[in-house]
Amino acid sequence: MRMRSLGGDGPEVTYVPCDLADTLERADDVVDGLLGDWRPEDIALLTTGSRHDEQVSRQDLLGQDGYWDTFWDEDQVFYGHVLGFKGLERKVVVLAANESGERERSRERLYVGLSRATDKLVVVGPPDLVTAIGGPEVAKRLGIDEALRQKN
């Protein structure tokens, strides 16, 4: 069944355009900027493609159980992949659209990531990728055309 937006209120959304190679670095910059207004425990950085280096490091160092314990840590931003974050939420989600191209379940990953924030959502990634995966309605709602005009 296809997901459709039926309107209503949702979290504040910001779109940050960037090249694919810069997506995780830009997402990290966004997290750093949010830490002035939000507590670390309120923020999750989620990826749609490869895992963030911080997630990989925590999983390697702490194992899976220890990694998931960091979800409850009041002093840390949580780093995860959207497919592992189904059913979970955070006040603030930075969604890094870092896939190398449209793949199986790309649309599902994008929509899961778009629906995890309760108060603020920041989508970071290449406009062409987000538009190809999410479609023109998602691009319109994210203001991708406007973001591209301001970038140029």
Stockholm file with secondary structure:
# STOCKHOLM 1.0

chainA/1-152         MRMRSLGGDGPEVTYVPCDLADTLERADDVVDGLLGDWRPEDIALLTTGSRHDEQVSRQDLLGQDGYWDTFWDEDQVFYGHVLGFKGLERKVVVLAANESGERERSRERLYVGLSRATDKLVVVGPPDLVTAIGGPEVAKRLGIDEALRQKN
#=GR chainA/1-152 SS CCCCCCCCCCCEEEEEECCGGGHHHHHHHHHHHHTTTSCGGGEEEEESSSCCHHHHHHHHHHHHHHHHHGGGCTTSCEEEEGGGCTTCCEEEEEEECCCSSCCTTHHHHHHHHHTSEEEEEEEEECHHHHHHHHCHHHHHHHTHHHHHHHHC
#=GC SS_cons         CCCCCCCCCCCEEEEEECCGGGHHHHHHHHHHHHTTTSCGGGEEEEESSSCCHHHHHHHHHHHHHHHHHGGGCTTSCEEEEGGGCTTCCEEEEEEECCCSSCCTTHHHHHHHHHTSEEEEEEEEECHHHHHHHHCHHHHHHHTHHHHHHHHC
//
